[in-house]
Amino acid sequence: MDRINISIVFIFLSQFLFSAPGNLKVNYLKNPMGIDKPVYFSWEMKDADRGAKQVAYRILVASNEQNIREGTGDIWDSEKVHSSATIHIAYQGRPLEPSRQYFWKVTCWNQNGKVAEETAGFETGLFTEKDWKGQWIGEGKPVPEKDEDFYERNPAPHFRKSFDLDKRIARARLYISGLGYHEVYLNGEKVSDFRLEPGWTQFAKTVYYNVHDVTGHLESGRNVLGVILGNGWYNPFPLRIFGRNFREILTIGKPKLRCQLKIEYEDGSSEMVVSDRTWKVAGGPIIRNNVYLGEWYDARDEIPGWCGTDFDDSSWKKAVAEEAPEGELTWQYIPPVRLTRPVLKPCQMIENEPGRYVYDLGQNFAGVIRFRAQAPAGTEIIFRYAELLNNDGTIDVNTSVAGQVKHPGQGGPGAPDVAWQEDRYICRGEGVEVFEPRFTFHGFRFVEVTGLPCKPSLNDLEGLPLNSDIKDVSEFTCSNGLFNRIQELTEWTMLSNVFSIESDCPAREKLGYGGDMVSVGEAYLYNYDMSSFYQKSVRDFDRDALPSGGMTECAPDIGINARGLEPGTGSPGWTLAHPFLLYQLYRYYGNLQIVKEQYPSLRKLVDFYNERTPGFLILDCIGDHNSVDERPRPVSAASAYYHHVQILVELAKVLGITEDVKKYSELAENIKRAFIERLVEVETGKVFSGYQASQVFALYYDLLPAGVRRKAFQQLEDQIVLERNGHLTTGIFSTKMMLDYLSDQRRDDLSFMVLNQKSYPGYGFMIDNGATTLWENWNIKIHDSKNHPMFGSVSEWFYRSVLGIRQAEHSVAFSDIVIKPSIVGDLTWARGSYHSVRGKIGSSWWKFGDDIHMEVTIPANAEATVYLPLLTGAKPTIQEGNIRLVEKGDVVYGDENLIIKDLNTREGFAEVHLGSGTYHFVIQ
């Protein structure tokens, strides 16, 4: 009887409840620790009903779990707000306190009056300098006087602090910044799986700290906090990277540490353990470390138990107070670097000459090795890394040498003649020893091992793929095996190039080039959650901006700035990273806050160009990097400038700044007019050189008179089909633009043609020549990087065109979704999804005889226009589930919510407008 009553109650409640909201986030992060102000809330509406809409919400923020369970928002109660908004909702409660734990609940109402709720938490960090109690401390060593001295033995400092606890602990948080890199231990155990932290910033403006929950690491009685510091980007070697000494360009300093451990007890009291001069410090076994040249480790200098409670540190020196770095200490909100993929096992080991062993890990990637050795004390094992092999089986380091330093003296005093990636391990001679570098990372597939007294086994070496832990939000596969392989290469390449910045390559340069971000930014956005990572990228460019408003080629700036309008500024295609990513953060994630924050810098950047550009045209820049044809520099420079202005106009509209909309719309028109007059042959449609890239830039940006577009497109098609026999010749920008433009023009047949090629130039050529990541250059014979994401825009095409997942023109954060797949070439099926900030968007299709099946998933609180592909000109029969759709009136079928409406058969597609839910169409 009781069970029956419970069932009745459940059935009764189910009429009023739907699935709890999901993916609750604060500032786009799940349960973050360290949040700065301001604070914004987001969630996904989890409602499987078709046409589900949120009509109201209520947010509660409480100081403890009991209040939130009881429905009391003692910190903030938004009360019931009649709104469909689920993204980027601003906190408006009592002032938040630093280093505090908060709990929040969101309650949602749908269109049928059903209610759902879910809770989550967040913690604040340290807001201002006065919140920090710990000092900056170091080991007190002087900086080497000569450049060559940086390359000598210089042990990484180990710090330790012992303290006693005698109460029951409720909660403990460690706030720490160790420059350049740090590893943290409590009572002999590493407190997290973070690596290479904190992230690289312009240290003159910003220094990151990390927050760790260490409650479970503390014990009653004696405890020891231990920290090892590496050099990172804060204490670089004076190696001349492309002729530049980073010590003269970057904000630098000696390794230093600041931390505080806040311990809260069950009785309500608390205490702090902070960095100060009572800490002890000593050198250790890491005798040299550098982000480019690698790490040297002497196991004979290991200090057993150094961070344990039984260790005697009486012989250690006291730490000294150090001058604080210039930048503001800020919580690191981007994902940490960690091991993100399964450990790689070698597929073979080659002994090409006695004592020289080359391991092939079968995959180019970024990270470090783990090596097991057993050898006499003092045995020095040398590891060198490469992306390619020479014909004789030796490693070819030419694509991965740091800064192209390949000749004696080129790297500066003390630098190696060839700046290859190299680690060294000196054995202590006690059983099996394991080497795993801490404060460096490499880009490689092959590892050469020398110095061993006997032959190692295949299983002695492993590869550890590392990257900033950006979350995978999508999946794609199709009937074309080459396309699947290209996608796989692209994912490996993209992950290899996120180590707190989006880099160009993980070996030779490791730098944040803006042009690469523009070319592959949307591919990253389709594949990974970049909501926090790209905020940092935008701010990096802003923080390196010159007083004039001009921006740099790379961020953080390392002094490489080619063909800018003034010294110290980058080319327009590279400074475009700031406005481009800013706009995408708004379009993909609805992040209005960063638009407001960065809009003044964007306007200043556009004014910088405008004030220095008589005639409205910029005609020189780096250009369309690594295009096969000659780079059309005037076309790409003018187009990039135009794009800056276009984005400024769009964001001015978003912010309601009407005077800017008018002013910069006029500037955009003047640029377009000047472009047409100077660079377009109106009679023929030829743009500048007439090569593919030139035509693509003009077509993509609509920098053509209306009557010339058809001729300009014909010129492009002739270049592809007739001049290049179905191959692309485009560079980093025009490859993305061509694929996007052809998709918009329903000419994905041309995209399929160029992407399906296996001969040079093309993606298939890379794969047929052994590529496991994308190359910087279409040509294998050129010693450019072989792990370079800038041609990864092809992945965007897979999602945007093959699956057809995109946004409507004026949609924000996928409120209005478009599903418009391209069934071209020999494709017979494709399936995949993209998890937007509103929820999962699914698109799968397959041919079955003369029929097309298509399954579409639209998340709650969104609407979609779905284009059902028609294979013939005959009038189709269309079914959704078991119901036949007919063209009659405004409503095809549905309930009172008009689930599916407005069926229109247009050229090549049947257009259907629908609400959320999962739909299965059959087009006969």
HELIX and SHEET records of a PDB file:
HELIX    1   1 ASP A    2  SER A   14  1                                  13    
HELIX    2   2 GLU A   65  ARG A   69  1                                   5    
HELIX    3   3 GLU A  129  ASP A  131  5                                   3    
HELIX    4   4 ASP A  147  TYR A  151  5                                   5    
HELIX    5   5 THR A  215  HIS A  217  5                                   3    
HELIX    6   6 PHE A  246  GLU A  248  5                                   3    
HELIX    7   7 ALA A  299  ASP A  301  5                                   3    
HELIX    8   8 ALA A  402  GLN A  404  5                                   3    
HELIX    9   9 LEU A  458  ASP A  460  5                                   3    
HELIX   10  10 GLY A  481  SER A  496  1                                  16    
HELIX   11  11 GLY A  514  ASN A  527  1                                  14    
HELIX   12  12 PHE A  533  ARG A  543  1                                  11    
HELIX   13  13 PRO A  572  THR A  575  1                                   4    
HELIX   14  14 ALA A  577  TYR A  589  1                                  13    
HELIX   15  15 LEU A  592  GLU A  611  1                                  20    
HELIX   16  16 PRO A  614  PHE A  616  5                                   3    
HELIX   17  17 ARG A  633  LEU A  655  1                                  23    
HELIX   18  18 THR A  658  LEU A  679  1                                  22    
HELIX   19  19 GLN A  692  TYR A  700  1                                   9    
HELIX   20  20 ALA A  706  VAL A  708  5                                   3    
HELIX   21  21 ARG A  709  ASP A  718  1                                  10    
HELIX   22  22 GLN A  719  GLU A  723  3                                   5    
HELIX   23  23 ILE A  732  ASP A  744  1                                  13    
HELIX   24  24 ASP A  748  LEU A  755  1                                   8    
HELIX   25  25 TYR A  763  ASP A  768  1                                   6    
HELIX   26  26 PRO A  789  PHE A  791  5                                   3    
HELIX   27  27 SER A  793  TRP A  797  1                                   5    
HELIX   28  28 PHE A  798  VAL A  802  3                                   5    
SHEET    1   A 3 GLY A  22  VAL A  26  0                                        
SHEET    2   A 3 TYR A  40  GLU A  44 -1                                        
SHEET    3   A 3 ILE A  89  ALA A  90 -1                                        
SHEET    1   B 5 MET A  33  ILE A  35  0                                        
SHEET    2   B 5 VAL A 115  THR A 124  1                                        
SHEET    3   B 5 GLN A 101  ASN A 110 -1                                        
SHEET    4   B 5 GLN A  54  ALA A  62 -1                                        
SHEET    5   B 5 TRP A  76  ASP A  77 -1                                        
SHEET    1   C 2 ILE A 137  GLY A 138  0                                        
SHEET    2   C 2 VAL A 320  ALA A 321 -1                                        
SHEET    1   D 6 GLU A 189  LYS A 190  0                                        
SHEET    2   D 6 TYR A 181  LEU A 186 -1                                        
SHEET    3   D 6 GLY A 221  GLY A 230 -1                                        
SHEET    4   D 6 HIS A 158  LEU A 165 -1                                        
SHEET    5   D 6 LYS A 280  ALA A 282 -1                                        
SHEET    6   D 6 LYS A 317  LYS A 318 -1                                        
SHEET    1   E 5 SER A 270  VAL A 274  0                                        
SHEET    2   E 5 LYS A 256  TYR A 265 -1                                        
SHEET    3   E 5 ILE A 169  LEU A 179 -1                                        
SHEET    4   E 5 THR A 206  ASP A 213 -1                                        
SHEET    5   E 5 GLU A 328  TRP A 331  1                                        
SHEET    1   F 2 ARG A 240  ILE A 241  0                                        
SHEET    2   F 2 ARG A 244  ASN A 245 -1                                        
SHEET    1   G 7 ILE A 286  ASN A 290  0                                        
SHEET    2   G 7 GLY A 294  ASP A 298 -1                                        
SHEET    3   G 7 GLU A 422  ILE A 426  1                                        
SHEET    4   G 7 GLU A 380  ALA A 386 -1                                        
SHEET    5   G 7 HIS A 442  THR A 450 -1                                        
SHEET    6   G 7 ARG A 356  ALA A 373 -1                                        
SHEET    7   G 7 GLN A 348  GLU A 353 -1                                        
SHEET    1   H 7 ILE A 286  ASN A 290  0                                        
SHEET    2   H 7 GLY A 294  ASP A 298 -1                                        
SHEET    3   H 7 GLU A 422  ILE A 426  1                                        
SHEET    4   H 7 GLU A 380  ALA A 386 -1                                        
SHEET    5   H 7 HIS A 442  THR A 450 -1                                        
SHEET    6   H 7 ARG A 356  ALA A 373 -1                                        
SHEET    7   H 7 GLU A 433  PHE A 435 -1                                        
SHEET    1   I 8 ILE A 286  ASN A 290  0                                        
SHEET    2   I 8 GLY A 294  ASP A 298 -1                                        
SHEET    3   I 8 GLU A 422  ILE A 426  1                                        
SHEET    4   I 8 GLU A 380  ALA A 386 -1                                        
SHEET    5   I 8 HIS A 442  THR A 450 -1                                        
SHEET    6   I 8 ARG A 356  ALA A 373 -1                                        
SHEET    7   I 8 LEU A 461  SER A 468 -1                                        
SHEET    8   I 8 VAL A 337  LEU A 339 -1                                        
SHEET    1   J 2 LEU A 388  LEU A 389  0                                        
SHEET    2   J 2 ILE A 395  ASP A 396 -1                                        
SHEET    1   K 7 SER A 474  CYS A 478  0                                        
SHEET    2   K 7 TRP A 829  SER A 836 -1                                        
SHEET    3   K 7 GLY A 839  PHE A 848 -1                                        
SHEET    4   K 7 ASP A 851  ILE A 858 -1                                        
SHEET    5   K 7 GLY A 917  ILE A 923 -1                                        
SHEET    6   K 7 ILE A 878  GLU A 880 -1                                        
SHEET    7   K 7 ILE A 883  LEU A 885 -1                                        
SHEET    1   L 2 VAL A 680  GLU A 681  0                                        
SHEET    2   L 2 LYS A 686  VAL A 687 -1                                        
SHEET    1   M 6 ILE A 805  GLN A 807  0                                        
SHEET    2   M 6 ASP A 816  ILE A 819 -1                                        
SHEET    3   M 6 GLU A 863  PRO A 869  1                                        
SHEET    4   M 6 PHE A 909  LEU A 914 -1                                        
SHEET    5   M 6 ILE A 900  ARG A 906 -1                                        
SHEET    6   M 6 VAL A 891  TYR A 893 -1                                        
END                                                                             
